Amino acid sequence: MTVGRNGVFVKWALGFLALVLIGLGGWAGKTLVDHGERISSAESQSAGLKEWLGRVEDKLDKVLNRP
């Protein structure tokens, strides 16, 4: 009889562990996707600012070089 109880406990524990791992995997996947979107957004904003600052620098160079 002890083997039967132990077997039921093992099945229940493995089911619970599988459920926890699936939930953790889903959460981690969503977190990675969300962070990936934020990172790509920040990179595109950085590239836009870099381009804008380059144009401002070119205009300042033109203004300062005028007599």
N, C-alpha and C positions, 0 to 999 in steps of 0.2 A: 503494500500500500504506500509506502514512503516514496517508491519510485514514481508512482502515479502522480502524487502531489508535486514532486519535484519536476516532473515533466510538464505539468500544467503551468507551474511557476515559470519555467524556462520559456515556454511558448508565449506566455503573457509578457515576460520581460523582453524577449526578442521583438515582439510586436510593438511594445512601447518604445523600445530603442530605435526601431525602424521609423516609427512615427516622428520621434524627436529628430532623427537625422534628416528625414525628408523636409521637415519644417525648417530646420537650420539651413539646409541647402537652398531652399526657396528664399529664405530671408537673405542669405549671403549673395545669391544671384541677383536679387532685386537691388541690394545695396551696391553691388558692383556696377550694375547698369545705371543707377542713379548717379553715382560718382563719376562714371564715364561721361554721362551727359553734361554734368557740371564742368568737368575738366575740358571737354571739347568746346563748351561755350566760353570758358575763360580763355582758352587758347585763341579762339576766333576774335574775341574782344581785344586781346593783346596784340594780335596781328593787325587789326584795324587801327588801334592806337599807334602802333609803330609806323604804319604807313602814313597816318595823319601827321605825326610828329616829324616825319621825314619831309613832308610837303611844307610844314611850317618852317623847318630849318632852311629849306631851299629858298623860301620867300624872304626870310630874315637875311640870308646871305646876299640876295639880290638887293635888298634895301640898304644894307650896310656897305655894299660895294659901289653904290651910286655916289657921284660927287655932289 
